Amino acid sequence: MATNTLSKRPATTLRCGNIKATIWQNVSEKGPFFATTFSRPFKDQAGLGRNTHNGTSFRLNDLEALMNVAFEAKEWIAARALKR
């Protein structure tokens, strides 16, 4: 089953502290659906901290914010699913 992104822009982005949840609307053979990616910014050592990147691994201190933003993402998606 192939999926296509409806738009190159995210449907929304939610934040909790340094943790970001990006919600994307995609489409499949069964119709549109939402998917979420989570990230955390970090600065690289090669650029002496000048270049910021997004990582997908989380430290112990990130996990509470990750849980909170995941819950917010779930609520955001659920609210839109009810409107269909």
Secondary structure, DSSP 8 states (H G I E B T S, - for coil): ---EES-SS-SEEEEETTEEEEEEEEEETTEEEEEEEEEEEEE-TTTTT-SEEEES---GGGHHHHHHHHHHHHHHHHHHHHT-
